Amino acid sequence: MVKKQVCSFCRDEIEYGRGLMRINNDGSILMFCSNKCKKAMLVQKKNPRRTRWTKIYGTQ
Ligand SMILES: [Zn+2]
């Protein structure tokens, strides 16, 4: 069984062995499907619910 992982930003599924992992100083782990998502969350500090290309755009 391969555990599916989900992008911390856009909530898209990440294939096993793909994507980028970031471990914060507090020990929490963030997974990103792409550098685009990583930048959007960490550099641009966007809200995924207000970002049109994410899966959770428009959801509460
Ligand atoms: Zn993503």
N, CA, C, O and the ligand as a Tripos MOL2 file, in Angstrom:
@<TRIPOS>MOLECULE
protein
  241   239    61     0     0
PROTEIN
NO_CHARGES

@<TRIPOS>ATOM
      1 N           0.8320   -1.2120    0.0000 N.3       1 MET1
      2 CA          0.0000    0.0000    0.0000 C.3       1 MET1
      3 C           0.8640    1.2580    0.0000 C.2       1 MET1
      4 O           1.7450    1.4310    0.8410 O.2       1 MET1
      5 N           0.5980    2.0860   -0.9210 N.am      2 VAL2
      6 CA          1.3030    3.3630   -0.9700 C.3       2 VAL2
      7 C           0.3780    4.4440   -0.4440 C.2       2 VAL2
      8 O          -0.7330    4.6440   -0.9370 O.2       2 VAL2
      9 N           0.8590    5.1160    0.5470 N.am      3 LYS3
     10 CA          0.0560    6.1830    1.1280 C.3       3 LYS3
     11 C           0.1240    7.4050    0.2240 C.2       3 LYS3
     12 O           1.1960    7.9230   -0.0890 O.2       3 LYS3
     13 N          -1.0540    7.8410   -0.1810 N.am      4 LYS4
     14 CA         -1.1010    9.0350   -1.0330 C.3       4 LYS4
     15 C          -0.8640   10.2690   -0.1810 C.2       4 LYS4
     16 O          -1.3650   10.3810    0.9380 O.2       4 LYS4
     17 N          -0.1060   11.1710   -0.7210 N.am      5 GLN5
     18 CA          0.1140   12.4170   -0.0120 C.3       5 GLN5
     19 C          -0.5620   13.5450   -0.7560 C.2       5 GLN5
     20 O          -0.7910   13.4820   -1.9640 O.2       5 GLN5
     21 N          -0.8700   14.5580   -0.0100 N.am      6 VAL6
     22 CA         -1.6310   15.6690   -0.5620 C.3       6 VAL6
     23 C          -0.8210   16.9500   -0.3920 C.2       6 VAL6
     24 O          -0.2130   17.1890    0.6510 O.2       6 VAL6
     25 N          -0.8290   17.7420   -1.4120 N.am      7 CYS7
     26 CA         -0.1120   19.0110   -1.3820 C.3       7 CYS7
     27 C          -0.6650   19.9150   -0.2780 C.2       7 CYS7
     28 O          -1.8780   20.0900   -0.1610 O.2       7 CYS7
     29 N           0.2180   20.4780    0.5160 N.am      8 SER8
     30 CA         -0.2070   21.3310    1.6320 C.3       8 SER8
     31 C          -0.8750   22.6180    1.1450 C.2       8 SER8
     32 O          -1.6140   23.2670    1.8860 O.2       8 SER8
     33 N          -0.6100   22.9670   -0.0810 N.am      9 PHE9
     34 CA         -1.1910   24.2180   -0.5810 C.3       9 PHE9
     35 C          -2.4280   23.9850   -1.4330 C.2       9 PHE9
     36 O          -3.5110   24.4550   -1.0850 O.2       9 PHE9
     37 N          -2.2880   23.2730   -2.5340 N.am     10 CYS10
     38 CA         -3.4220   23.1610   -3.4610 C.3      10 CYS10
     39 C          -4.2910   21.9330   -3.2080 C.2      10 CYS10
     40 O          -5.3480   21.7890   -3.8230 O.2      10 CYS10
     41 N          -3.8530   21.0300   -2.2960 N.am     11 ARG11
     42 CA         -4.6190   19.8210   -1.9410 C.3      11 ARG11
     43 C          -4.7020   18.8080   -3.0650 C.2      11 ARG11
     44 O          -5.5380   17.9040   -3.0350 O.2      11 ARG11
     45 N          -3.8570   18.9530   -4.0340 N.am     12 ASP12
     46 CA         -3.8000   17.9610   -5.0870 C.3      12 ASP12
     47 C          -3.0260   16.7490   -4.5720 C.2      12 ASP12
     48 O          -2.1980   16.8710   -3.6690 O.2      12 ASP12
     49 N          -3.2960   15.6010   -5.1400 N.am     13 GLU13
     50 CA         -2.5790   14.4020   -4.7210 C.3      13 GLU13
     51 C          -1.1710   14.4100   -5.2870 C.2      13 GLU13
     52 O          -0.9310   14.8650   -6.4060 O.2      13 GLU13
     53 N          -0.2450   13.8960   -4.4880 N.am     14 ILE14
     54 CA          1.1410   13.8110   -4.9230 C.3      14 ILE14
     55 C           1.4910   12.3360   -5.0400 C.2      14 ILE14
     56 O           1.2630   11.5630   -4.1100 O.2      14 ILE14
     57 N           2.0390   11.9500   -6.1710 N.am     15 GLU15
     58 CA          2.4650   10.5720   -6.3450 C.3      15 GLU15
     59 C           3.6340   10.2810   -5.4190 C.2      15 GLU15
     60 O           4.4490   11.1530   -5.1200 O.2      15 GLU15
     61 N           3.6930    9.0350   -4.9760 N.am     16 TYR16
     62 CA          4.7680    8.6440   -4.0780 C.3      16 TYR16
     63 C           6.1240    8.9110   -4.7360 C.2      16 TYR16
     64 O           6.3490    8.5570   -5.8940 O.2      16 TYR16
     65 N           7.0020    9.5290   -3.9880 N.am     17 GLY17
     66 CA          8.3360    9.8150   -4.5150 C.3      17 GLY17
     67 C           8.4280   11.1250   -5.2750 C.2      17 GLY17
     68 O           9.5060   11.5440   -5.6990 O.2      17 GLY17
     69 N           7.2810   11.7630   -5.4390 N.am     18 ARG18
     70 CA          7.2740   13.0460   -6.1430 C.3      18 ARG18
     71 C           7.0420   14.1690   -5.1410 C.2      18 ARG18
     72 O           6.7500   13.9290   -3.9690 O.2      18 ARG18
     73 N           7.1710   15.3430   -5.6030 N.am     19 GLY19
     74 CA          6.8660   16.4810   -4.7590 C.3      19 GLY19
     75 C           8.0330   16.9170   -3.9020 C.2      19 GLY19
     76 O           9.1040   16.3100   -3.9110 O.2      19 GLY19
     77 N           7.7990   17.9730   -3.1680 N.am     20 LEU20
     78 CA          8.8360   18.5770   -2.3370 C.3      20 LEU20
     79 C           8.4010   18.5210   -0.8890 C.2      20 LEU20
     80 O           7.2440   18.7890   -0.5660 O.2      20 LEU20
     81 N           9.3300   18.1730   -0.0210 N.am     21 MET21
     82 CA          9.0020   18.1310    1.3960 C.3      21 MET21
     83 C           9.7580   19.2280    2.1180 C.2      21 MET21
     84 O          10.9320   19.4850    1.8490 O.2      21 MET21
     85 N           9.0650   19.8600    3.0300 N.am     22 ARG22
     86 CA          9.7130   20.8840    3.8360 C.3      22 ARG22
     87 C           9.3750   20.6280    5.2940 C.2      22 ARG22
     88 O           8.2130   20.4650    5.6670 O.2      22 ARG22
     89 N          10.4110   20.5990    6.0980 N.am     23 ILE23
     90 CA         10.1940   20.3970    7.5290 C.3      23 ILE23
     91 C          10.4710   21.7080    8.2420 C.2      23 ILE23
     92 O          11.5620   22.2710    8.1450 O.2      23 ILE23
     93 N           9.4760   22.1760    8.9520 N.am     24 ASN24
     94 CA          9.6160   23.4420    9.6720 C.3      24 ASN24
     95 C          10.4240   23.2580   10.9450 C.2      24 ASN24
     96 O          10.6520   22.1370   11.3980 O.2      24 ASN24
     97 N          10.8430   24.3540   11.5020 N.am     25 ASN25
     98 CA         11.6130   24.3220   12.7430 C.3      25 ASN25
     99 C          10.8190   23.6970   13.8930 C.2      25 ASN25
    100 O          11.3970   23.1160   14.8110 O.2      25 ASN25
    101 N           9.4960   23.8210   13.8350 N.am     26 ASP26
    102 CA          8.6670   23.2590   14.8970 C.3      26 ASP26
    103 C           8.3520   21.7770   14.6690 C.2      26 ASP26
    104 O           7.6180   21.1790   15.4550 O.2      26 ASP26
    105 N           8.8930   21.1830   13.6150 N.am     27 GLY27
    106 CA          8.7290   19.7550   13.3710 C.3      27 GLY27
    107 C           7.5690   19.3930   12.4710 C.2      27 GLY27
    108 O           7.4170   18.2270   12.1060 O.2      27 GLY27
    109 N           6.7420   20.3650   12.1010 N.am     28 SER28
    110 CA          5.6290   20.0610   11.2070 C.3      28 SER28
    111 C           6.1570   19.9000    9.7790 C.2      28 SER28
    112 O           7.1230   20.5440    9.3710 O.2      28 SER28
    113 N           5.4910   19.0270    9.0490 N.am     29 ILE29
    114 CA          5.9450   18.7240    7.6940 C.3      29 ILE29
    115 C           4.9640   19.2820    6.6770 C.2      29 ILE29
    116 O           3.7530   19.1000    6.7960 O.2      29 ILE29
    117 N           5.4960   19.9530    5.6950 N.am     30 LEU30
    118 CA          4.6840   20.4600    4.5980 C.3      30 LEU30
    119 C           5.0800   19.7190    3.3330 C.2      30 LEU30
    120 O           6.2670   19.5400    3.0570 O.2      30 LEU30
    121 N           4.0970   19.2940    2.5700 N.am     31 MET31
    122 CA          4.3670   18.6380    1.2970 C.3      31 MET31
    123 C           3.8410   19.5260    0.1750 C.2      31 MET31
    124 O           2.7430   20.0780    0.2560 O.2      31 MET31
    125 N           4.6330   19.6470   -0.8470 N.am     32 PHE32
    126 CA          4.1960   20.4430   -1.9920 C.3      32 PHE32
    127 C           4.3180   19.6290   -3.2620 C.2      32 PHE32
    128 O           5.2870   18.8900   -3.4410 O.2      32 PHE32
    129 N           3.3360   19.7600   -4.1500 N.am     33 CYS33
    130 CA          3.3710   19.0200   -5.4040 C.3      33 CYS33
    131 C           4.3410   19.6610   -6.3820 C.2      33 CYS33
    132 O           4.8560   18.9970   -7.2810 O.2      33 CYS33
    133 N           4.5880   20.9440   -6.2050 N.am     34 SER34
    134 CA          5.4710   21.6310   -7.1390 C.3      34 SER34
    135 C           6.0890   22.8490   -6.4790 C.2      34 SER34
    136 O           5.6570   23.2900   -5.4130 O.2      34 SER34
    137 N           7.0920   23.3730   -7.1240 N.am     35 ASN35
    138 CA          7.7460   24.5780   -6.6380 C.3      35 ASN35
    139 C           6.7910   25.7720   -6.6500 C.2      35 ASN35
    140 O           6.9180   26.7060   -5.8590 O.2      35 ASN35
    141 N           5.8480   25.7080   -7.5620 N.am     36 LYS36
    142 CA          4.8260   26.7520   -7.6660 C.3      36 LYS36
    143 C           4.0260   26.8580   -6.3590 C.2      36 LYS36
    144 O           3.7820   27.9510   -5.8490 O.2      36 LYS36
    145 N           3.6310   25.7050   -5.8390 N.am     37 CYS37
    146 CA          2.8670   25.6860   -4.6000 C.3      37 CYS37
    147 C           3.7290   26.1060   -3.4140 C.2      37 CYS37
    148 O           3.2750   26.8270   -2.5260 O.2      37 CYS37
    149 N           4.9500   25.6550   -3.4140 N.am     38 LYS38
    150 CA          5.8640   26.0050   -2.3390 C.3      38 LYS38
    151 C           6.0590   27.5170   -2.2710 C.2      38 LYS38
    152 O           5.9960   28.1200   -1.2000 O.2      38 LYS38
    153 N           6.2960   28.1090   -3.4250 N.am     39 LYS39
    154 CA          6.4870   29.5590   -3.4800 C.3      39 LYS39
    155 C           5.2310   30.3130   -3.0780 C.2      39 LYS39
    156 O           5.2900   31.3050   -2.3510 O.2      39 LYS39
    157 N           4.0970   29.8290   -3.5620 N.am     40 ALA40
    158 CA          2.8330   30.5080   -3.2730 C.3      40 ALA40
    159 C           2.5760   30.5410   -1.7680 C.2      40 ALA40
    160 O           2.0880   31.5360   -1.2310 O.2      40 ALA40
    161 N           2.9080   29.4480   -1.1020 N.am     41 MET41
    162 CA          2.6330   29.3890    0.3270 C.3      41 MET41
    163 C           3.7110   30.0720    1.1620 C.2      41 MET41
    164 O           3.3940   30.8160    2.0900 O.2      41 MET41
    165 N           4.9600   29.8300    0.8470 N.am     42 LEU42
    166 CA          6.0350   30.2960    1.7120 C.3      42 LEU42
    167 C           6.5690   31.6750    1.3540 C.2      42 LEU42
    168 O           7.0060   32.4210    2.2300 O.2      42 LEU42
    169 N           6.5350   32.0110    0.0850 N.am     43 VAL43
    170 CA          7.0990   33.2940   -0.3260 C.3      43 VAL43
    171 C           6.0000   34.3350   -0.5100 C.2      43 VAL43
    172 O           6.0750   35.4410    0.0260 O.2      43 VAL43
    173 N           4.9710   33.9570   -1.2860 N.am     44 GLN44
    174 CA          3.9080   34.9230   -1.5550 C.3      44 GLN44
    175 C           2.8340   34.9120   -0.4700 C.2      44 GLN44
    176 O           2.0080   35.8200   -0.3890 O.2      44 GLN44
    177 N           2.8590   33.8700    0.3610 N.am     45 LYS45
    178 CA          1.9000   33.7360    1.4690 C.3      45 LYS45
    179 C           0.4510   33.9030    1.0030 C.2      45 LYS45
    180 O          -0.3370   34.6560    1.5770 O.2      45 LYS45
    181 N           0.1490   33.1830   -0.0390 N.am     46 LYS46
    182 CA         -1.2130   33.2360   -0.5880 C.3      46 LYS46
    183 C          -2.1430   32.3420    0.2160 C.2      46 LYS46
    184 O          -1.7190   31.3980    0.8820 O.2      46 LYS46
    185 N          -3.4160   32.6700    0.1300 N.am     47 ASN47
    186 CA         -4.4500   31.8290    0.7090 C.3      47 ASN47
    187 C          -4.9390   30.8860   -0.3930 C.2      47 ASN47
    188 O          -5.4640   31.3480   -1.4060 O.2      47 ASN47
    189 N          -4.7710   29.5560   -0.2080 N.am     48 PRO48
    190 CA         -5.1610   28.6350   -1.2790 C.3      48 PRO48
    191 C          -6.6450   28.7270   -1.6440 C.2      48 PRO48
    192 O          -7.0330   28.4050   -2.7670 O.2      48 PRO48
    193 N          -7.4570   29.1580   -0.7080 N.am     49 ARG49
    194 CA         -8.8920   29.2790   -1.0090 C.3      49 ARG49
    195 C          -9.1940   30.4960   -1.8770 C.2      49 ARG49
    196 O         -10.2950   30.6440   -2.4080 O.2      49 ARG49
    197 N          -8.2110   31.3490   -2.0060 N.am     50 ARG50
    198 CA         -8.3980   32.5300   -2.8480 C.3      50 ARG50
    199 C          -7.4770   32.4850   -4.0600 C.2      50 ARG50
    200 O          -7.3050   33.4780   -4.7670 O.2      50 ARG50
    201 N          -6.8940   31.3220   -4.2810 N.am     51 THR51
    202 CA         -5.9940   31.1690   -5.4080 C.3      51 THR51
    203 C          -6.6550   30.2520   -6.4350 C.2      51 THR51
    204 O          -6.9400   29.0890   -6.1500 O.2      51 THR51
    205 N          -6.8860   30.7720   -7.5930 N.am     52 ARG52
    206 CA         -7.7560   30.1600   -8.5800 C.3      52 ARG52
    207 C          -7.3450   28.7450   -9.0080 C.2      52 ARG52
    208 O          -8.2160   27.9120   -9.2610 O.2      52 ARG52
    209 N          -6.0570   28.4560   -9.0920 N.am     53 TRP53
    210 CA         -5.6400   27.1590   -9.6250 C.3      53 TRP53
    211 C          -5.5750   26.0520   -8.5800 C.2      53 TRP53
    212 O          -5.1590   24.9410   -8.9110 O.2      53 TRP53
    213 N          -5.9620   26.3020   -7.3480 N.am     54 THR54
    214 CA         -5.9300   25.2270   -6.3520 C.3      54 THR54
    215 C          -7.2440   24.4540   -6.3600 C.2      54 THR54
    216 O          -8.2620   24.9290   -6.8620 O.2      54 THR54
    217 N          -7.1960   23.2490   -5.7900 N.am     55 LYS55
    218 CA         -8.3970   22.4170   -5.7400 C.3      55 LYS55
    219 C          -9.4320   22.9590   -4.7740 C.2      55 LYS55
    220 O         -10.6230   22.6830   -4.9200 O.2      55 LYS55
    221 N          -8.9940   23.7240   -3.7950 N.am     56 ILE56
    222 CA         -9.9260   24.1830   -2.7770 C.3      56 ILE56
    223 C         -10.3340   25.6420   -2.9850 C.2      56 ILE56
    224 O         -10.8900   26.2790   -2.0890 O.2      56 ILE56
    225 N         -10.0500   26.1550   -4.1730 N.am     57 TYR57
    226 CA        -10.4710   27.5150   -4.4890 C.3      57 TYR57
    227 C         -11.9890   27.6450   -4.3500 C.2      57 TYR57
    228 O         -12.7380   26.8410   -4.9040 O.2      57 TYR57
    229 N         -12.4270   28.6410   -3.6220 N.am     58 GLY58
    230 CA        -13.8550   28.8880   -3.5010 C.3      58 GLY58
    231 C         -14.5390   28.0950   -2.4130 C.2      58 GLY58
    232 O         -15.7270   28.2930   -2.1580 O.2      58 GLY58
    233 N         -13.7980   27.1790   -1.7500 N.am     59 THR59
    234 CA        -14.4170   26.4120   -0.6610 C.3      59 THR59
    235 C         -14.2230   27.1490    0.6550 C.2      59 THR59
    236 O         -13.3640   28.0220    0.7830 O.2      59 THR59
    237 N         -15.0240   26.7830    1.6050 N.am     60 GLN60
    238 CA        -14.9410   27.4320    2.9240 C.3      60 GLN60
    239 C         -13.9860   26.6780    3.8430 C.2      60 GLN60
    240 O         -13.7900   27.0770    4.9910 O.2      60 GLN60
    241 ZN          0.1900   21.8390   -5.0260 Zn       61 ZN61
@<TRIPOS>BOND
     1     1     2 1
     2     2     3 1
     3     3     4 2
     4     3     5 am
     5     5     6 1
     6     6     7 1
     7     7     8 2
     8     7     9 am
     9     9    10 1
    10    10    11 1
    11    11    12 2
    12    11    13 am
    13    13    14 1
    14    14    15 1
    15    15    16 2
    16    15    17 am
    17    17    18 1
    18    18    19 1
    19    19    20 2
    20    19    21 am
    21    21    22 1
    22    22    23 1
    23    23    24 2
    24    23    25 am
    25    25    26 1
    26    26    27 1
    27    27    28 2
    28    27    29 am
    29    29    30 1
    30    30    31 1
    31    31    32 2
    32    31    33 am
    33    33    34 1
    34    34    35 1
    35    35    36 2
    36    35    37 am
    37    37    38 1
    38    38    39 1
    39    39    40 2
    40    39    41 am
    41    41    42 1
    42    42    43 1
    43    43    44 2
    44    43    45 am
    45    45    46 1
    46    46    47 1
    47    47    48 2
    48    47    49 am
    49    49    50 1
    50    50    51 1
    51    51    52 2
    52    51    53 am
    53    53    54 1
    54    54    55 1
    55    55    56 2
    56    55    57 am
    57    57    58 1
    58    58    59 1
    59    59    60 2
    60    59    61 am
    61    61    62 1
    62    62    63 1
    63    63    64 2
    64    63    65 am
    65    65    66 1
    66    66    67 1
    67    67    68 2
    68    67    69 am
    69    69    70 1
    70    70    71 1
    71    71    72 2
    72    71    73 am
    73    73    74 1
    74    74    75 1
    75    75    76 2
    76    75    77 am
    77    77    78 1
    78    78    79 1
    79    79    80 2
    80    79    81 am
    81    81    82 1
    82    82    83 1
    83    83    84 2
    84    83    85 am
    85    85    86 1
    86    86    87 1
    87    87    88 2
    88    87    89 am
    89    89    90 1
    90    90    91 1
    91    91    92 2
    92    91    93 am
    93    93    94 1
    94    94    95 1
    95    95    96 2
    96    95    97 am
    97    97    98 1
    98    98    99 1
    99    99   100 2
   100    99   101 am
   101   101   102 1
   102   102   103 1
   103   103   104 2
   104   103   105 am
   105   105   106 1
   106   106   107 1
   107   107   108 2
   108   107   109 am
   109   109   110 1
   110   110   111 1
   111   111   112 2
   112   111   113 am
   113   113   114 1
   114   114   115 1
   115   115   116 2
   116   115   117 am
   117   117   118 1
   118   118   119 1
   119   119   120 2
   120   119   121 am
   121   121   122 1
   122   122   123 1
   123   123   124 2
   124   123   125 am
   125   125   126 1
   126   126   127 1
   127   127   128 2
   128   127   129 am
   129   129   130 1
   130   130   131 1
   131   131   132 2
   132   131   133 am
   133   133   134 1
   134   134   135 1
   135   135   136 2
   136   135   137 am
   137   137   138 1
   138   138   139 1
   139   139   140 2
   140   139   141 am
   141   141   142 1
   142   142   143 1
   143   143   144 2
   144   143   145 am
   145   145   146 1
   146   146   147 1
   147   147   148 2
   148   147   149 am
   149   149   150 1
   150   150   151 1
   151   151   152 2
   152   151   153 am
   153   153   154 1
   154   154   155 1
   155   155   156 2
   156   155   157 am
   157   157   158 1
   158   158   159 1
   159   159   160 2
   160   159   161 am
   161   161   162 1
   162   162   163 1
   163   163   164 2
   164   163   165 am
   165   165   166 1
   166   166   167 1
   167   167   168 2
   168   167   169 am
   169   169   170 1
   170   170   171 1
   171   171   172 2
   172   171   173 am
   173   173   174 1
   174   174   175 1
   175   175   176 2
   176   175   177 am
   177   177   178 1
   178   178   179 1
   179   179   180 2
   180   179   181 am
   181   181   182 1
   182   182   183 1
   183   183   184 2
   184   183   185 am
   185   185   186 1
   186   186   187 1
   187   187   188 2
   188   187   189 am
   189   189   190 1
   190   190   191 1
   191   191   192 2
   192   191   193 am
   193   193   194 1
   194   194   195 1
   195   195   196 2
   196   195   197 am
   197   197   198 1
   198   198   199 1
   199   199   200 2
   200   199   201 am
   201   201   202 1
   202   202   203 1
   203   203   204 2
   204   203   205 am
   205   205   206 1
   206   206   207 1
   207   207   208 2
   208   207   209 am
   209   209   210 1
   210   210   211 1
   211   211   212 2
   212   211   213 am
   213   213   214 1
   214   214   215 1
   215   215   216 2
   216   215   217 am
   217   217   218 1
   218   218   219 1
   219   219   220 2
   220   219   221 am
   221   221   222 1
   222   222   223 1
   223   223   224 2
   224   223   225 am
   225   225   226 1
   226   226   227 1
   227   227   228 2
   228   227   229 am
   229   229   230 1
   230   230   231 1
   231   231   232 2
   232   231   233 am
   233   233   234 1
   234   234   235 1
   235   235   236 2
   236   235   237 am
   237   237   238 1
   238   238   239 1
   239   239   240 2
@<TRIPOS>SUBSTRUCTURE
     1 MET1         2 RESIDUE 1 A MET
     2 VAL2         6 RESIDUE 1 A VAL
     3 LYS3        10 RESIDUE 1 A LYS
     4 LYS4        14 RESIDUE 1 A LYS
     5 GLN5        18 RESIDUE 1 A GLN
     6 VAL6        22 RESIDUE 1 A VAL
     7 CYS7        26 RESIDUE 1 A CYS
     8 SER8        30 RESIDUE 1 A SER
     9 PHE9        34 RESIDUE 1 A PHE
    10 CYS10       38 RESIDUE 1 A CYS
    11 ARG11       42 RESIDUE 1 A ARG
    12 ASP12       46 RESIDUE 1 A ASP
    13 GLU13       50 RESIDUE 1 A GLU
    14 ILE14       54 RESIDUE 1 A ILE
    15 GLU15       58 RESIDUE 1 A GLU
    16 TYR16       62 RESIDUE 1 A TYR
    17 GLY17       66 RESIDUE 1 A GLY
    18 ARG18       70 RESIDUE 1 A ARG
    19 GLY19       74 RESIDUE 1 A GLY
    20 LEU20       78 RESIDUE 1 A LEU
    21 MET21       82 RESIDUE 1 A MET
    22 ARG22       86 RESIDUE 1 A ARG
    23 ILE23       90 RESIDUE 1 A ILE
    24 ASN24       94 RESIDUE 1 A ASN
    25 ASN25       98 RESIDUE 1 A ASN
    26 ASP26      102 RESIDUE 1 A ASP
    27 GLY27      106 RESIDUE 1 A GLY
    28 SER28      110 RESIDUE 1 A SER
    29 ILE29      114 RESIDUE 1 A ILE
    30 LEU30      118 RESIDUE 1 A LEU
    31 MET31      122 RESIDUE 1 A MET
    32 PHE32      126 RESIDUE 1 A PHE
    33 CYS33      130 RESIDUE 1 A CYS
    34 SER34      134 RESIDUE 1 A SER
    35 ASN35      138 RESIDUE 1 A ASN
    36 LYS36      142 RESIDUE 1 A LYS
    37 CYS37      146 RESIDUE 1 A CYS
    38 LYS38      150 RESIDUE 1 A LYS
    39 LYS39      154 RESIDUE 1 A LYS
    40 ALA40      158 RESIDUE 1 A ALA
    41 MET41      162 RESIDUE 1 A MET
    42 LEU42      166 RESIDUE 1 A LEU
    43 VAL43      170 RESIDUE 1 A VAL
    44 GLN44      174 RESIDUE 1 A GLN
    45 LYS45      178 RESIDUE 1 A LYS
    46 LYS46      182 RESIDUE 1 A LYS
    47 ASN47      186 RESIDUE 1 A ASN
    48 PRO48      190 RESIDUE 1 A PRO
    49 ARG49      194 RESIDUE 1 A ARG
    50 ARG50      198 RESIDUE 1 A ARG
    51 THR51      202 RESIDUE 1 A THR
    52 ARG52      206 RESIDUE 1 A ARG
    53 TRP53      210 RESIDUE 1 A TRP
    54 THR54      214 RESIDUE 1 A THR
    55 LYS55      218 RESIDUE 1 A LYS
    56 ILE56      222 RESIDUE 1 A ILE
    57 TYR57      226 RESIDUE 1 A TYR
    58 GLY58      230 RESIDUE 1 A GLY
    59 THR59      234 RESIDUE 1 A THR
    60 GLN60      238 RESIDUE 1 A GLN
    61 ZN61       241 GROUP 0 **** ****
